[in-house]
Amino acid sequence: MKDPIYVRALSSAEQAGIEAGLRSSNAFTLRRSQILLASSRQQRPAEIARNLGCATQTVRNTIHAFEQKGLACLKQESSRPKTVQAQFDQAKCESLRAQLHQSPRIFGKATSQWTLQLAAEVCFERGLTVNQVSIETIRQALRRLGVGWQRAKHWITSPDPEYERREKTT
């Protein structure tokens, strides 16, 4: 079993900053201040989590953040991803377009109609994407290409070569 982690000894400035955080109207700052003060009193992370009604990992994350950033860890950062990397660059978008102009049967699928989910699966199987992407990712890639997407539909057609001509006259 690992030894419990505790916050390092607090300087007087850090102690004052954490105590000021106890009076904050921001719940994030208040919770982190409570965690850091409890840890400075040598309470174990599991005990702190139980007393504050949070996860033990939250306590550990707070202690690690304090070790890295000091009092700056009391300010909540953005939860957005730090980097966003598009799954489809222009070349991959063009490969997707070429894929959709072929029958899914060529790729070993039992249907002859493309759906967004089927396109995502085939992109992954072909190695076009590193992991299975969502249908929204496929939709956005098609939008960048200027291609509209509608749900696959079954159209009733006749094998009669004169069928189309007769339909136009009626």
C-alpha positions in Angstrom: 0.0 0.0 0.0 1.3 3.5 -0.9 1.9 6.0 1.8 -0.7 8.7 2.0 0.2 12.1 0.4 0.1 15.3 2.3 0.7 18.9 1.3 4.2 20.2 2.0 4.7 22.6 5.0 3.0 25.9 4.3 4.8 29.2 4.4 3.0 32.0 6.2 2.1 33.7 2.9 0.6 30.4 1.6 -1.3 29.9 4.9 -2.8 33.4 4.5 -3.7 32.8 0.9 -5.4 29.5 1.6 -7.3 31.0 4.6 -8.4 33.9 2.3 -9.7 31.2 -0.1 -12.0 29.9 2.7 -13.9 33.2 2.4 -14.2 33.0 -1.4 -17.6 33.0 -3.0 -16.2 30.7 -5.7 -17.0 27.1 -4.8 -13.9 25.7 -6.6 -11.5 28.0 -4.6 -13.4 27.2 -1.3 -13.2 23.5 -1.8 -9.5 23.5 -2.7 -8.7 25.7 0.2 -10.5 23.3 2.6 -8.6 20.4 1.1 -5.2 22.0 1.4 -5.8 23.1 5.0 -7.0 19.6 6.0 -4.0 18.1 4.3 -1.7 20.5 6.2 -3.2 19.1 9.4 -2.0 15.7 8.3 -5.4 14.3 7.4 -5.4 11.4 4.9 -6.9 12.0 1.4 -9.6 9.4 2.0 -10.6 11.1 5.3 -10.6 14.6 3.7 -12.8 13.3 0.8 -15.2 11.7 3.2 -15.5 14.9 5.3 -16.0 17.2 2.3 -18.1 14.8 0.2 -15.8 14.6 -2.8 -13.7 11.9 -4.4 -10.4 10.8 -3.0 -8.8 11.5 -6.4 -10.1 15.1 -6.2 -8.1 15.5 -3.0 -5.0 14.0 -4.6 -5.3 16.2 -7.7 -5.6 19.3 -5.5 -2.4 18.3 -3.5 -0.5 17.7 -6.7 -1.7 20.9 -8.2 -0.5 22.8 -5.1 2.9 21.2 -5.4 3.2 22.3 -9.0 1.6 25.7 -9.0 1.4 26.9 -5.4 -1.5 29.3 -4.6 -2.3 29.6 -8.3 -4.0 26.2 -8.0 -6.9 27.9 -6.2 -8.0 29.6 -9.4 -10.1 27.5 -11.7 -8.7 27.0 -15.2 -10.6 26.4 -18.4 -11.9 22.9 -18.8 -11.6 23.1 -22.6 -9.1 20.8 -24.2 -5.6 22.4 -24.4 -5.2 21.3 -28.0 -7.8 20.4 -30.6 -6.6 18.3 -33.5 -9.0 17.8 -36.4 -9.3 14.1 -37.4 -9.8 15.1 -41.0 -7.3 17.4 -42.8 -8.0 18.4 -46.4 -6.4 15.3 -47.8 -8.3 13.0 -45.6 -11.5 14.9 -46.4 -10.9 14.2 -50.1 -10.3 10.5 -49.3 -13.6 10.4 -47.4 -15.3 12.0 -50.4 -13.8 9.3 -52.7 -14.8 6.6 -50.3 -18.4 7.8 -50.3 -18.5 7.7 -54.1 -17.9 3.9 -54.0 -20.3 1.3 -52.8 -19.9 0.1 -49.2 -19.9 -3.4 -50.6 -16.4 -2.8 -51.9 -15.3 -2.4 -48.3 -17.0 -5.7 -47.3 -20.2 -4.2 -45.9 -23.6 -5.9 -46.4 -25.4 -2.8 -47.5 -25.2 -0.7 -50.6 -26.1 2.6 -48.9 -23.8 4.8 -46.8 -24.8 6.1 -43.4 -22.6 8.4 -41.3 -22.0 5.5 -38.9 -20.9 3.2 -41.6 -18.6 5.9 -43.1 -17.0 6.3 -39.7 -16.5 2.6 -39.3 -14.9 2.2 -42.8 -12.7 5.3 -42.2 -11.3 3.6 -39.1 -10.9 0.2 -40.8 -9.0 1.8 -43.7 -6.7 3.7 -41.3 -8.1 7.0 -42.4 -8.6 7.9 -38.7 -6.6 6.7 -35.8 -9.6 5.8 -33.7 -13.4 5.3 -34.2 -14.9 8.8 -34.8 -18.4 9.9 -34.2 -21.0 10.6 -36.8 -20.7 14.3 -36.0 -17.0 14.2 -36.9 -17.9 12.7 -40.3 -20.7 15.3 -40.7 -18.3 18.2 -40.0 -15.7 16.8 -42.5 -18.4 16.6 -45.2 -19.5 20.1 -44.3 -16.0 21.4 -44.8 -16.1 19.8 -48.3 -19.4 21.6 -49.0 -21.2 18.3 -49.2 -24.7 18.1 -47.7 -25.8 14.9 -46.0 -29.2 13.4 -45.7 -30.4 10.2 -44.3 -30.1 7.2 -46.6 -33.3 6.4 -48.4 -34.7 3.5 -50.4 -36.1 4.6 -53.7 -38.4 2.3 -55.6 -37.2 2.0 -59.2 -38.1 -0.3 -62.0 -35.6 -2.3 -64.0 -37.6 -1.3 -67.2 -35.4 1.1 -69.3 -38.5 3.1 -70.3 -39.6 3.6 -66.6 -38.0 7.0 -66.2 -39.5 8.3 -69.5 -43.0 7.2 -68.6 -42.7 8.7 -65.1 -41.9 12.1 -66.6 -44.9 12.1 -68.9 -47.4 11.3 -66.2 
